[in-house]
Amino acid sequence: MVRQEALEALPVRGVLPALSGALAGAGTAVLVAPPGTGKTTLVPLALAGLLGGDAPAGRVVVAEPRRIAARAAARRMAWLLGEEVGGRVGYTVRGERVVGRDARVEVVTTGVLLQRLQRDQELAGVDAVMLDECHERHLDADTAAAFLWDVRQALRPELRLVAASATTDAAGWSRLLGDAPVVAAEGVSHAVEVVWAPPARGVRPPHGMRVDPALLAHVASVVRRALAERPGDVLCFLPGVGEIARVAGLLGDLGGVEVLQVHGRAPAAVQDAVLARGRGRRVVLATSVAESSLTVPGVRVVVDAGLAREPRVDHARGLSALTTVRASQASGRQRAGRAGREAPGVVYRCWTEAEDGRLPRFPAPEIKVADLTAFALQAACWGDPDASGLALLDPPPAGAMAAAREVLAGIGAVDAGGRATDRGVRLSRLGVHPRLGRALLDAVPLVGRDRAVEAVAGLTDDPAALRALRAAVPAGDRSAPDPAFDGVDVRGDASGLVAALAHPERVARADGGSFLMVSGTRADLAEGSALRGAAWIAVAVADRPLGRGHARVRLGFEVSEALARGAAGAWHARDEEVRWADGDVRARRVERLGAIELAVRPLRDPDPGRVREAVLDGLRREGFGLLRWGPDARVLRQRMAFLRRRLGEPWPEVSDEALHARVAEWLEPELGRARRRADLGRIDAGQALRRLLPWASGDAVRLDELAPERIAVPSGSRVRVDYGDPERPVLAVKLQEMFGLQESPSLAGAPLLVHLLSPAGRPVAVTADLASFWKDGYRGVRAELRGRYPKHPWPEDPAGAEPTRHTSARRGR
């Protein structure tokens, strides 16, 4: 019997006419409805015509982001109809299908919907699709929305689409669905009091998968406080399974209060128990699976640790993993709302009110931060390899898509044009990451279907994966084994084999206290790891800790060298290598597996051209200081730089960049004979540099005229010019040697900066205007120094005096 009273109590009922009208006109709609209004359970029943009235009968598919939400929504809808699941309402999640022949509403996960769309683009027999909780911006949901819009545009214009969420970018979704009408429902939410409960002392921010134990201890203490201060069940949000287990351990025995742990990997029985009303008080420790779609009965209190897990990819190191981040303001509102679903409640937030204003407004769209390999394969199978034609709220980053296509090409999932191969289509239907799918298909002929499936399922952290993969891979699969494993015994190594096949670039060999991966990334083991002492490992999961250059192995398996070579065979190469390394030219024959050197022998007679390139590379990396720069050579380069700055062409640029660009013109004869660092050290840089002087124009002969090494001063001395600053060369000369000179000397039209020295050779004045100095500055210098140096002349009129390099006493003799 239909539970009419419960149906009528759901606030979304009031907007059903508006929603029906929007779909009748535009065929698409965006439904914005707060938590608890019944959008997930009442709307699908109305769309399917199961509530009576004039609504046309039809078949509705509801897509939920998580399995726990899909099962719960189906059960709630069946309960409202007074039926069991499997009648007019059913559900399909990975590895589990409860759908009867007469089903009018089927709740599926977005992953299941994608699989169905790839098999049947028309969605035959489906009249409407509702994408629930689209604000979460999961990649599967965004992809499903884009595919559904394509179906509606090209194949089935009558297919009705609804994007539904409690908090979402309604305007963006409206544009995406062809300016779909936005229908908003008012919620009957109960007041939720906010209590700010930050730790008394600072805690370290999260990084990677690490959460400061001090924060978790504080969260546990806040749960105890909430139990003491407030009635009702407590729902505590934590970022992951490990943190849930740790806080559960810290809570210990709560004296009759049941502690439940709910997350995506929790058994269905545990998830069902959470969604049933308890007999006594409960503490439910949950990840973000409890953030939306679900009502946990009895909850009056939420304790929010303020953290979430999001995917991140380190393309440079080939690492992808979940990372812990601060939860967004939108997530905070969703979590707090769990406390007010049934009655007034309270949320304890484990951070300060000031911090709250600095949090991101919304979680990062998964398409912006995740590994896009699976998405790229879905797009290729859909017929749009670069996803440029898909209706997406955010386009996929070009770099991430390029990396994804490279992976797909490497495992044979796409051809040279990016189109899906038959193997790629099969991989897309396995329901696991394409890398794991590749590992499964290639491992089956080597270790058998059952062992391969078990090994792959073990790497997914998904209890439903085993059953789903067994269904996807027939027991009689007779694929031919990869010849790369001919003669390799892999019978006792299924997990290592699968990890190596899934991530061949992460096959690693022990090397100097760490492991060097095929990709070139170094990785360290955790303290006490069972892998210590292994010569070769296959890394299944790795991340990079804060402030560390090396990756950290979070899950790996010991493998034989033969297995490693077979799995990473695409990286196997034998090369003749001539390169600059460790300050010299190294010529050798190398057998390598990517970055791992398997065998090395000296190369006796390397190709001269390759030696030359190696020497040039050494000059680029270490600079022209490798050459012999005597004092004359350094001064020559400075003189040439001065003339280039003052006169321009035809005087050459002599910066390092310019010299590298013209190396063939000035250094080629000497380079042809250079084989080692020592050979470079014998090359006279000055002699080579003279080749760049403008000989062709005839200007080279004016070098000593325009930028002489030394110039004559009034005393008759020839004083060296310092060209260290090409803007203003310096002439350092004793003051008495400049007597009688009316104007500062100049070169190439530039006045020299004159450093006037005392008789002891110490600077006493700096001037570019000697006449002005004689008039104004000299008097003070004379007064200070003539008592200290009485044997030197200090005339009152230096501009008219006779210059000298000698003392007055000597001049008098």
C-alpha positions in Angstrom: 0.0 0.0 0.0 1.3 3.5 -0.9 2.3 5.4 2.2 0.4 8.5 1.2 1.0 10.4 4.4 4.7 10.1 4.0 4.6 11.1 0.4 2.5 14.2 1.1 5.0 15.3 3.8 7.8 15.7 1.3 8.2 19.4 0.5 9.3 18.7 -3.1 5.8 17.6 -3.9 4.8 21.3 -4.3 7.1 21.8 -7.3 6.1 18.6 -9.2 3.7 20.5 -11.5 6.4 23.0 -12.3 8.9 20.3 -13.0 6.4 18.4 -15.1 5.7 21.5 -17.1 9.4 22.3 -17.7 10.0 18.8 -19.0 6.9 18.9 -21.2 8.2 22.0 -22.8 12.0 22.0 -22.8 12.5 18.3 -22.2 15.2 19.2 -19.6 15.2 20.7 -16.2 17.5 21.6 -13.3 15.9 20.8 -9.9 17.4 22.6 -6.9 16.0 21.2 -3.7 17.5 21.2 -0.2 18.3 18.0 1.7 15.3 16.3 3.1 12.8 17.6 0.6 12.3 14.2 -1.2 14.0 15.1 -4.5 15.8 11.8 -4.6 12.8 9.6 -3.8 9.6 11.4 -4.7 10.6 12.9 -8.0 11.6 9.7 -9.8 8.3 8.1 -8.7 6.4 11.1 -10.2 8.4 11.0 -13.4 7.5 7.3 -13.7 3.8 8.0 -13.2 3.7 5.9 -10.1 1.9 8.5 -8.0 -1.3 8.5 -10.0 -2.8 11.6 -11.5 -2.2 12.7 -15.1 1.5 11.9 -15.2 2.3 9.6 -18.1 3.7 6.2 -17.3 7.3 5.8 -18.2 10.6 4.2 -17.2 13.0 6.3 -15.2 16.7 5.8 -14.5 18.2 7.6 -11.4 22.0 8.0 -11.3 23.6 8.3 -7.9 27.3 9.0 -7.3 27.7 6.2 -4.8 26.4 2.6 -4.3 25.2 3.2 -0.7 23.1 6.1 -1.9 21.7 4.1 -4.9 20.6 1.2 -2.6 19.2 3.5 0.0 17.2 5.5 -2.5 15.7 2.4 -4.1 14.7 1.0 -0.8 13.2 4.3 0.3 11.1 4.6 -2.9 10.0 1.0 -2.6 8.9 1.6 1.0 6.9 4.7 -0.1 5.1 2.5 -2.5 4.5 -0.2 0.1 6.6 -2.7 -1.9 9.9 -4.6 -1.7 12.9 -3.6 -3.8 12.8 -5.5 -7.0 9.2 -4.8 -7.9 8.4 -1.5 -9.6 11.6 0.0 -8.1 15.0 -1.7 -8.3 18.7 -0.8 -8.3 21.9 -1.8 -10.1 25.3 -1.2 -8.6 28.6 -2.8 -9.4 28.4 -6.5 -8.8 24.7 -6.4 -7.6 21.5 -6.1 -9.6 18.0 -6.1 -8.0 15.6 -5.2 -10.8 12.4 -7.0 -11.6 10.7 -7.4 -15.0 8.1 -4.7 -14.2 10.6 -2.1 -12.9 9.6 1.5 -13.6 12.3 3.1 -11.6 15.9 1.9 -11.6 18.5 3.5 -9.4 22.1 3.0 -10.7 25.5 4.4 -10.0 26.9 6.9 -12.5 29.5 4.3 -13.4 26.8 1.8 -14.3 25.0 4.4 -16.3 28.2 5.1 -18.3 28.6 1.4 -19.1 25.0 1.2 -20.2 25.3 4.2 -22.5 28.4 2.8 -24.1 26.5 -0.5 -24.9 23.2 1.2 -25.9 23.5 4.8 -26.8 19.7 5.2 -27.3 18.9 3.9 -23.8 16.1 1.9 -25.3 13.0 1.8 -23.1 14.1 4.7 -20.8 11.9 7.7 -20.8 13.7 9.9 -18.3 17.1 10.1 -16.6 17.7 12.0 -13.4 21.3 12.8 -12.4 21.2 13.2 -8.6 23.7 15.2 -6.5 25.3 16.6 -9.6 26.9 19.4 -7.4 29.5 16.9 -6.3 31.1 17.1 -9.7 32.3 13.6 -9.9 33.9 12.8 -13.2 31.5 9.9 -14.0 28.5 12.2 -13.4 29.9 15.0 -15.6 30.7 12.4 -18.3 27.2 10.8 -18.1 25.6 14.2 -18.4 27.6 15.0 -21.5 26.8 11.7 -23.1 23.1 12.0 -22.3 23.0 15.5 -23.9 24.5 13.9 -27.0 21.9 11.2 -27.0 19.1 13.7 -26.7 20.5 15.9 -29.4 21.3 13.3 -32.0 19.2 10.2 -31.3 16.4 10.7 -28.9 15.0 14.3 -28.5 12.1 12.9 -26.5 14.5 11.7 -23.7 13.8 13.8 -20.6 16.8 14.9 -18.5 16.8 16.2 -15.0 19.9 17.5 -13.1 19.1 17.5 -9.4 21.0 18.8 -6.4 20.7 20.5 -3.1 23.5 23.0 -3.8 24.7 23.4 -7.3 25.7 25.8 -10.1 22.1 25.9 -11.4 22.9 28.5 -14.1 25.8 26.4 -15.4 23.7 23.2 -15.5 20.9 25.1 -17.2 23.2 26.3 -20.0 24.7 22.8 -20.3 21.2 21.3 -20.9 20.1 23.8 -23.5 18.9 26.6 -21.3 16.9 24.2 -19.2 14.3 25.7 -16.8 15.4 25.9 -13.2 12.9 24.6 -10.7 13.6 25.3 -7.0 11.9 23.7 -4.1 11.8 25.2 -0.6 13.0 22.9 2.2 11.5 22.5 5.6 14.9 22.5 7.3 15.4 22.6 11.0 17.7 25.0 12.7 21.3 23.8 13.1 23.4 25.5 15.7 27.1 26.0 14.9 29.7 25.3 17.6 33.3 26.2 16.7 35.5 23.6 18.3 39.1 24.1 17.1 42.1 22.2 18.7 43.6 24.0 21.6 47.0 23.8 20.0 47.9 24.0 16.3 48.0 20.9 14.2 50.0 20.2 11.1 48.0 20.7 7.8 47.2 17.5 5.9 49.5 16.4 3.1 48.9 13.5 0.8 47.1 10.8 2.8 48.6 12.0 6.1 46.4 13.6 8.8 48.0 14.8 12.0 47.2 12.3 14.8 46.7 15.3 17.1 43.7 16.4 15.0 42.2 12.9 15.1 42.6 12.8 18.9 40.9 16.2 19.1 38.0 15.0 16.9 37.5 12.0 19.2 37.4 14.3 22.2 34.8 16.5 20.4 32.7 13.4 19.8 32.8 12.6 23.5 31.9 16.2 24.3 29.0 16.1 21.9 27.6 12.9 23.5 27.8 14.6 26.9 26.2 17.9 25.8 23.6 17.0 23.3 20.9 14.3 22.8 20.6 12.1 19.7 23.0 10.2 17.5 26.3 11.7 16.4 27.5 11.7 12.8 31.2 12.4 12.5 32.8 13.3 9.1 36.4 12.1 8.5 38.4 12.0 5.3 39.0 8.3 4.9 38.9 4.7 6.1 42.2 5.0 8.0 41.1 8.0 10.0 37.7 6.4 10.7 39.5 3.3 12.2 41.8 5.5 14.2 39.1 7.6 15.7 37.0 4.5 16.5 40.0 3.1 18.4 40.4 6.4 20.3 36.8 6.4 21.3 37.0 2.9 22.8 34.1 1.8 24.9 31.5 4.6 25.1 29.3 2.8 27.6 26.4 1.5 25.6 26.8 3.8 22.6 27.2 1.9 19.4 30.1 3.0 17.1 29.5 2.3 13.4 31.9 2.9 10.5 30.5 3.7 7.1 32.4 4.3 3.9 32.3 3.1 0.3 34.2 -0.1 1.1 32.1 -1.0 4.1 30.0 -4.2 3.7 26.4 -3.8 2.5 25.2 -5.1 5.9 27.1 -2.3 7.8 25.8 0.3 5.4 22.2 -0.9 5.8 22.6 -0.9 9.6 23.6 2.8 9.5 20.5 3.7 7.5 18.2 1.8 10.0 17.1 3.5 13.2 19.1 2.2 16.1 17.8 0.9 19.4 20.2 3.1 21.5 22.5 6.0 20.9 24.9 5.7 18.1 28.1 7.4 16.8 28.4 7.0 13.0 32.0 7.7 11.7 31.6 8.4 8.0 33.4 9.6 4.9 31.7 12.0 2.5 29.4 9.1 1.4 27.1 10.4 4.2 27.3 14.0 2.9 24.3 13.9 0.6 21.6 11.5 -0.7 21.4 9.7 2.6 19.4 10.4 5.7 20.9 8.7 8.8 18.0 8.4 11.1 18.3 9.7 14.7 21.2 12.1 14.0 20.9 15.4 15.9 24.6 16.1 16.1 27.3 16.4 13.4 31.0 16.6 14.3 33.0 17.7 11.2 36.8 17.3 11.0 36.8 19.6 8.0 38.7 17.4 5.7 38.0 15.6 2.5 39.8 13.4 0.0 40.3 14.5 -3.6 42.3 12.9 -6.5 45.5 14.4 -7.6 48.0 13.5 -10.3 51.7 14.1 -10.4 52.3 13.8 -14.1 56.0 14.5 -13.8 56.5 11.4 -11.6 53.7 9.2 -12.9 51.9 9.2 -9.5 48.2 9.5 -9.0 46.5 9.1 -5.7 43.9 10.6 -3.4 45.1 13.5 -1.2 43.7 15.1 1.9 42.4 18.6 1.5 40.3 21.1 3.5 36.6 20.5 2.8 34.8 23.3 0.9 32.2 25.6 2.4 29.6 23.9 0.3 30.6 20.5 1.8 30.5 22.1 5.3 26.9 23.2 4.7 25.9 19.8 3.4 27.4 18.1 6.4 25.9 20.5 8.9 22.5 19.9 7.2 22.6 16.2 8.3 22.0 17.4 11.9 18.8 19.2 10.9 17.0 16.6 8.8 14.6 15.4 11.4 14.7 18.0 14.2 16.8 21.0 15.4 20.5 20.0 15.7 24.0 21.2 16.2 27.3 20.9 14.2 30.7 21.0 16.0 33.2 22.3 13.5 36.8 21.4 14.4 38.2 24.7 13.0 37.8 28.4 13.7 35.2 30.7 12.4 37.9 32.9 10.8 39.3 29.8 9.0 35.9 29.1 7.6 35.8 32.2 5.5 39.0 31.2 3.8 37.9 27.8 2.7 37.1 27.2 -1.0 33.5 27.8 -1.9 33.0 24.5 -3.7 35.0 21.3 -4.0 37.3 21.1 -7.0 35.6 19.5 -10.1 37.1 16.0 -10.5 37.8 16.7 -14.1 40.3 19.4 -13.1 42.4 17.4 -10.7 42.0 13.7 -11.4 43.8 11.1 -13.6 41.8 11.3 -16.9 42.8 8.0 -18.4 39.4 6.4 -17.8 37.6 9.5 -18.9 39.7 9.7 -22.1 38.9 6.0 -22.8 35.2 6.7 -22.3 35.4 9.7 -24.7 37.3 7.6 -27.3 34.7 4.8 -27.1 32.0 7.5 -27.5 33.7 8.7 -30.7 35.1 12.0 -29.4 38.7 11.2 -28.5 39.7 14.7 -27.4 36.3 15.4 -25.7 36.1 18.7 -27.6 32.5 18.0 -28.6 31.2 17.0 -25.2 29.0 19.3 -23.2 31.0 19.7 -20.0 30.8 22.4 -17.3 34.7 22.4 -17.3 36.9 21.3 -20.2 39.5 18.6 -19.4 43.0 20.1 -18.9 45.1 19.6 -22.1 48.1 18.3 -20.3 46.1 15.7 -18.3 44.3 14.6 -21.5 47.7 14.2 -23.4 49.1 12.1 -20.5 45.9 10.0 -20.6 46.1 9.4 -24.3 49.7 8.4 -24.0 48.8 5.7 -21.4 45.9 4.5 -23.6 48.1 4.2 -26.6 50.7 2.3 -24.6 48.2 -0.3 -23.5 46.7 -0.7 -27.0 43.4 0.9 -26.0 43.5 3.6 -28.8 45.0 3.8 -32.2 47.3 6.5 -33.6 44.3 8.8 -34.2 43.0 8.4 -30.7 40.1 6.2 -31.7 39.2 3.2 -29.4 40.5 -0.2 -30.5 38.6 -3.4 -29.9 40.8 -3.9 -26.9 40.0 -0.4 -25.7 36.3 -1.1 -25.9 36.7 -4.3 -23.9 38.8 -2.4 -21.3 36.1 0.2 -21.0 33.5 -2.4 -20.1 35.5 -4.0 -17.3 34.5 -1.3 -14.8 38.1 -0.8 -13.5 40.8 1.7 -14.4 42.2 1.0 -17.9 45.5 0.2 -16.4 44.0 -2.5 -14.1 41.9 -3.7 -17.0 45.0 -4.1 -19.1 46.7 -6.0 -16.3 43.6 -8.3 -16.0 43.4 -9.2 -19.6 47.2 -9.8 -19.9 47.4 -11.7 -16.6 44.6 -14.2 -17.4 46.6 -16.3 -19.9 49.6 -16.3 -17.5 48.0 -17.2 -14.1 44.4 -18.1 -15.0 41.1 -16.2 -14.8 40.4 -16.7 -11.1 43.9 -15.7 -9.8 44.1 -12.7 -12.1 40.6 -11.5 -11.1 41.5 -11.9 -7.4 44.7 -10.0 -7.8 43.1 -7.1 -9.7 40.2 -7.0 -7.2 42.7 -6.8 -4.4 44.1 -3.6 -5.9 40.7 -1.8 -6.2 39.8 -1.7 -2.5 36.3 -2.5 -3.7 34.5 -5.4 -2.1 32.2 -5.7 -5.1 35.0 -5.8 -7.7 35.6 -9.6 -7.4 32.1 -10.5 -8.4 31.9 -7.9 -11.1 35.2 -8.9 -12.7 34.4 -12.5 -12.6 31.2 -11.7 -14.5 33.1 -9.5 -17.0 35.8 -12.1 -17.8 34.6 -15.4 -19.1 36.1 -18.5 -17.4 37.0 -19.9 -20.8 39.0 -16.8 -22.0 41.7 -18.2 -24.3 43.8 -15.2 -25.1 47.4 -15.9 -26.1 50.0 -15.0 -23.4 52.3 -12.1 -24.1 55.5 -13.4 -25.7 57.4 -11.1 -23.4 56.8 -13.6 -20.6 58.0 -16.7 -22.5 60.0 -18.7 -20.1 59.1 -16.5 -17.1 57.7 -18.3 -14.1 54.8 -16.1 -12.8 52.7 -18.8 -11.1 53.4 -17.7 -7.6 53.4 -14.0 -8.3 49.9 -13.0 -9.4 49.7 -9.8 -7.3 53.1 -8.6 -8.4 52.4 -9.5 -12.0 49.2 -7.5 -12.0 50.8 -4.5 -10.3 53.7 -4.6 -12.8 51.3 -4.9 -15.8 49.1 -2.1 -14.5 52.0 0.2 -13.9 55.1 -1.0 -15.8 56.7 2.4 -15.4 56.7 1.8 -11.7 58.7 -1.5 -11.8 61.7 -0.6 -9.7 65.1 -2.0 -8.7 66.9 -1.5 -5.4 69.6 1.2 -5.9 71.6 2.7 -3.2 69.1 2.6 -0.3 66.1 3.5 -2.4 64.3 2.0 -5.4 64.7 3.5 -8.9 61.6 3.1 -11.1 61.6 2.5 -14.8 60.1 6.0 -15.1 63.1 7.5 -13.4 61.3 8.4 -10.1 63.0 7.2 -6.9 60.9 5.7 -4.2 61.5 4.9 -0.5 60.0 2.1 1.6 58.2 2.7 4.8 60.0 1.8 8.0 59.6 -1.9 8.7 58.4 -2.7 5.2 58.4 -6.4 4.3 59.9 -5.4 0.9 63.3 -4.4 2.5 65.9 -6.6 0.9 64.0 -7.1 -2.3 66.0 -6.6 -5.5 63.0 -5.8 -7.7 59.5 -4.6 -6.8 56.3 -3.6 -8.6 54.8 -0.5 -7.1 51.0 -0.5 -7.0 50.4 2.6 -5.0 52.8 5.5 -4.2 52.7 9.1 -3.2 55.2 11.9 -2.5 55.4 13.1 1.1 55.7 16.8 1.9 59.2 18.1 1.3 60.6 14.9 -0.1 62.1 14.5 -3.5 61.4 10.7 -3.5 58.1 9.0 -3.8 56.9 6.7 -1.0 55.8 3.1 -1.7 52.4 2.6 -0.1 51.7 -0.8 -1.7 54.1 -2.9 -3.6 55.1 -6.5 -4.3 58.4 -8.3 -4.7 58.9 -9.6 -8.2 61.7 -11.4 -10.1 63.9 -9.6 -12.6 62.5 -11.8 -15.3 59.0 -10.7 -14.5 60.1 -7.1 -14.3 61.7 -7.3 -17.7 58.6 -8.9 -19.2 56.2 -6.3 -17.8 58.3 -3.3 -18.7 59.5 -4.7 -22.0 58.4 -1.7 -23.9 61.1 0.3 -22.1 63.8 -2.2 -22.8 66.6 -0.8 -25.0 70.2 -1.2 -25.9 72.0 2.0 -26.7 75.4 3.4 -27.5 75.4 6.4 -25.2 77.8 9.4 -25.6 77.0 12.1 -23.2 78.4 14.7 -20.9 78.2 13.4 -17.3 80.1 14.0 -14.1 82.2 16.7 -15.8 83.4 14.6 -18.7 82.4 12.8 -21.9 81.2 9.3 -21.1 80.9 6.8 -24.0 79.4 3.5 -23.2 77.1 0.7 -24.3 74.0 0.5 -22.1 71.3 -2.0 -21.7 68.4 -0.4 -19.8 64.9 -0.8 -18.7 63.7 2.8 -18.9 65.9 4.7 -16.3 67.2 1.4 -14.8 70.6 0.5 -16.1 70.9 -3.3 -16.5 74.4 -3.6 -18.0 77.1 -1.1 -18.9 80.3 -1.5 -21.0 82.7 1.2 -22.2 82.4 2.3 -25.9 85.9 2.4 -27.3 85.5 4.3 -30.5 82.5 6.6 -30.2 81.2 8.5 -33.2 83.1 11.9 -33.4 79.9 13.8 -34.1 78.3 12.5 -31.0 81.4 13.3 -29.0 81.2 16.9 -30.3 77.5 17.1 -29.3 78.4 15.8 -25.8 81.2 18.4 -25.5 78.8 21.1 -26.6 76.3 19.9 -24.0 78.9 20.1 -21.4 79.7 23.7 -22.3 76.0 24.5 -22.2 75.6 22.9 -18.8 78.8 24.0 -17.1 79.6 27.2 -19.1 82.6 28.4 -21.0 84.6 28.3 -17.8 85.7 24.9 -19.0 88.0 26.7 -21.5 91.3 28.3 -20.5 90.7 31.9 -19.8 93.9 33.7 -19.1 93.9 37.4 -18.1 94.2 38.6 -21.7 91.3 36.4 -22.8 89.0 37.7 -20.1 89.9 41.3 -20.9 89.3 40.7 -24.6 85.8 39.5 -23.9 85.1 42.5 -21.7 86.5 44.9 -24.4 84.3 43.3 -27.1 81.2 43.5 -24.7 81.9 47.2 -24.2 82.1 47.9 -27.9 79.0 46.0 -28.6 77.2 48.0 -25.9 78.6 51.4 -27.2 78.6 50.9 -31.0 76.5 47.8 -31.8 77.1 46.1 -35.1 79.5 45.0 -36.4 80.9 44.3 -33.0 79.6 40.9 -31.8 77.5 40.0 -28.8 79.6 37.9 -26.4 77.2 36.8 -23.7 77.1 33.0 -23.0 73.8 32.7 -25.0 75.3 34.4 -28.0 78.6 32.5 -27.8 76.6 29.2 -27.7 74.6 30.3 -30.7 77.8 31.0 -32.8 80.0 28.2 -31.3 80.7 26.8 -34.8 82.2 30.1 -35.9 84.7 30.7 -33.1 85.3 27.4 -31.4 84.9 24.7 -34.1 88.5 24.0 -34.9 89.4 23.4 -31.2 86.2 21.4 -30.6 87.0 19.0 -33.3 90.0 17.8 -31.3 88.3 17.9 -27.9 87.4 14.5 -26.3 87.4 15.2 -22.6 87.2 17.9 -20.0 91.0 18.2 -20.0 91.0 18.9 -23.7 88.6 21.8 -23.2 90.9 23.2 -20.5 93.8 23.4 -23.0 91.8 25.6 -25.5 92.9 29.3 -25.4 89.6 31.1 -25.2 91.1 34.4 -26.2 92.6 33.1 -29.3 89.3 31.4 -30.3 87.3 34.5 -29.4 89.3 36.7 -31.8 87.6 34.8 -34.7 84.4 36.7 -33.9 86.0 40.2 -34.3 84.6 42.0 -37.4 87.4 41.2 -39.8 85.2 41.2 -42.8 84.2 44.9 -42.4 87.8 45.9 -41.5 86.6 47.2 -38.0 88.6 44.5 -36.2 91.9 46.5 -36.7 90.3 49.4 -34.7 90.0 47.3 -31.5 93.0 48.8 -29.9 92.0 52.2 -31.0 88.4 52.1 -29.8 88.9 49.9 -26.7 92.6 49.8 -25.8 93.8 47.6 -23.0 95.8 50.6 -21.6 95.7 54.4 -22.2 98.4 57.0 -21.7 97.8 59.5 -18.9 99.4 63.0 -18.5 102.3 61.5 -16.4 103.3 59.3 -19.4 102.2 56.1 -17.7 100.1 53.6 -19.6 97.3 52.6 -17.3 95.1 49.5 -17.8 91.4 50.2 -18.3 89.0 48.0 -16.4 86.1 46.9 -18.8 84.3 44.8 -16.1 81.2 47.0 -16.4 80.4 47.4 -20.2 78.3 50.5 -19.4 81.2 52.5 -17.9 84.8 51.3 -18.0 87.0 52.4 -15.1 90.4 54.0 -15.1 92.1 53.7 -11.7 95.1 56.1 -11.6 97.0 58.0 -8.9 95.8 61.5 -8.6 99.2 63.2 -9.2 99.5 61.5 -12.6 96.4 63.3 -13.8 97.5 66.9 -13.0 97.1 69.2 -16.0 94.3 67.2 -17.7 91.3 69.4 -18.2 88.7 66.8 -19.3 88.1 63.1 -18.4 89.4 60.7 -21.0 86.8 58.8 -23.1 86.7 55.7 -25.2 84.2 55.1 -28.1 82.5 58.3 -27.1 82.0 57.2 -23.5 83.7 59.1 -20.7 85.7 56.8 -18.5 84.9 56.6 -14.8 88.1 57.8 -13.2 89.1 56.4 -9.8 91.7 58.8 -8.4 94.1 57.1 -6.0 96.1 58.2 -3.1 99.9 57.8 -3.3 99.3 54.5 -1.4 97.0 53.3 -4.2 93.7 53.7 -2.3 90.7 55.4 -3.9 90.1 59.0 -2.7 87.6 60.2 -5.4 85.5 58.9 -8.2 84.5 61.1 -11.1 83.4 61.1 -14.7 84.0 64.9 -14.9 87.6 65.7 -14.1 87.3 69.5 -14.7 84.5 69.7 -12.1 86.5 67.6 -9.6 89.6 69.9 -9.9 87.3 72.9 -9.3 85.1 71.6 -6.4 86.3 68.2 -5.0 90.1 68.5 -5.1 90.3 71.1 -2.3 88.9 68.7 0.3 91.1 65.8 -0.9 94.2 68.1 -0.7 93.4 69.2 2.7 93.0 65.7 4.0 96.0 64.0 2.3 98.9 66.5 2.0 99.8 66.1 5.6 99.8 62.4 5.3 101.8 62.3 2.1 104.1 65.4 2.4 106.6 64.2 -0.1 104.0 64.2 -2.9 103.0 67.4 -4.7 99.7 69.0 -3.7 99.4 72.1 -5.9 96.6 74.6 -5.4 95.8 74.5 -9.1 95.9 70.9 -10.2 94.5 71.7 -13.7 97.6 73.7 -14.5 100.2 71.7 -12.6 102.7 69.3 -14.0 101.7 65.6 -13.7 104.1 63.2 -12.1 104.5 59.6 -10.9 107.2 60.6 -8.4 107.4 62.3 -5.1 108.5 65.9 -4.6 111.8 64.8 -3.1 112.7 62.7 -6.1 111.7 65.5 -8.5 114.0 67.9 -6.6 117.1 65.7 -6.9 
